[in-house]
Amino acid sequence: MSQPKVLSFHLMLMLSAFTGAANGYYFSRWNKCIHSSRDLSDMVYIDNYIFNKDIVIEYNSTVGKFVGYTELGVHNAQIWNNDPSQLQGMKSQLEVYCPHNAEIRQKAIADKTVPPKVKLSSVKQAGGRHPAVLMCSAYRFYPHWIQVTWMKDNKPVKSDVTSTEEMPNGDWYYQIHSHLEYTPKSGEKISCMVDHSGLTKPIIVDWDPSLPEPERNKIAIGASGLVLGIIIAAAGLIYYKKKSSGRILVPS
Ligand SMILES: *[C@@H]1O[C@H](CO)[C@@H](O)[C@H](O)[C@H]1NC(C)=O
């Protein structure tokens, strides 16, 4: 559920031998450089030889040698493991190829990561089945991979949820809006959870059903106006009283 905090990239080599239009045999080779720390110190290099989705041979830099998983794989792994230049070649993948490419991706994507700002609001119903609609919006994040999840009493809800795509703002950042249609029940807690690679833990915003924000703002403005009015009226009254008590009444 969490966003990929582990960065990896793959180089894929795929060779196929067709025996007909629809079926065939596939041989593929996947190289993976996997790391999660910024200084790339925990880099692991994986090289897989795959036949029809089955791994035949795997090289894992932590293990430091080839491991065969089929009869042919075991046979070849043994030969390669006895060849110092093969093993040296694999080592240089870990020490040169992986850090070089990881650094490029790190600078282009990961270092520019900006976590989202999340806002939960109630929106007007557009003729749905449920009386209430909530909108969870995430703004100004990069890169665009994001996960928005609705929760009722801390349990994920999948139904009655519609979401936009991640929309580019045109200024490098993205925004996304997810809607939840629901029937309000008393005591039920509704939350929106947002996870993004720029966050160390997901943002969870609980819905406060007391009053929608524009209503709260109107009441706050009204109340401030009332208080101000009372102060001015009181000041005026005091001023008037002082003035009138200071006046000497001259009989006409
Ligand atoms: C590589 O080998 C190490 C040590 O056996 C293991 O912990 C790790 O999960 C392996 N990595 C992959 C991607 O298979």
The ligand as a Gaussian input file, in Angstrom:
#p B3LYP/6-31G(d) Opt

LIG

0 1
 C       19.759000     -10.858000      -2.464000
 O       20.342000     -11.683000      -1.495000
 C       20.160000     -11.277000      -0.151000
 C       20.942000     -12.207000       0.744000
 O       20.587000     -13.558000       0.533000
 C       18.678000     -11.271000       0.167000
 O       18.480000     -10.800000       1.493000
 C       17.970000     -10.374000      -0.803000
 O       16.577000     -10.423000      -0.563000
 C       18.258000     -10.790000      -2.231000
 N       17.635000      -9.804000      -3.109000
 C       16.745000     -10.115000      -4.047000
 C       16.136000      -8.987000      -4.786000
 O       16.441000     -11.247000      -4.313000

